[in-house]
Amino acid sequence: MSLFRRNGSSSDERSSRYAYSPQYRKFKEKNILSAMLGTATIVVLCASLVEPVWFQLEGGKCGKPYLGVNTFFDTFTSGSFTIDISKGHNQFEYCVNSKTVTLVQVIIIFCILAICFSLFSFVLDIIAPRTKPLWKMLKRYSLGYIFTALLCATIVGFSYWASQEIYDLQYNNRKYEGSKVLVSFATGVYLVTAAGGIAILATASNLMRQYPTDEEEQAERLMDEQSDDESESPWGNLAAAGGPPPYVP
């Protein structure tokens, strides 16, 4: 009867050691839900960059019914876009001016920064750092996702500013006197808004998660050192092999 109890306690001890093993705790430190939300944030932001419809135009002399930020990617490498507008022989002559181009460039930069911050937090959610206090703090408090949400809100603000500039240009260049000019948000802006909402959910997923305290982590490290000492000792190897051989008189 005592032998049965000893085997049961040994089994419980092995399961307890497995539950507190470094691999198990590192997997527990990972936040799969936050990583999935971070992936969705990155995908939605990338989709917004290539989305051709950010602003819908109506009632002005602009030759395009909509505008998107992907049209302005080449303005970072050359100033031909603005030069053509100033010369008056561009299809965007009555659509945007130099100030609008600058605002759209800022929007593109903020979108890229938001993607980088989301990718940073996504990597931290996957690798689950435990030994570096700085990386652990950045991961647990989701600073990357927080900056992503703030950048998304800033992008929406700059989009409104750009839409006002486009509206003023359209109003001054109406098709005919008394025509109704309308400039409204479209899919690209809504995608950025959705990305900001997903980033907030990822932040909440990390902030509401229960992590071990400093005392618990210190106790776990002591258990790791104790288990390492037992595995290196000959008695630990003997116990792992199944105990001593049976006595033969």
Summary of the structure (lengths in Angstrom):
residues: 249
radius of gyration: 29.7
end to end distance: 23.7
largest distance: 115.5
contacts: 719
relative contact order: 0.15
helix: 71%
strand: 5%
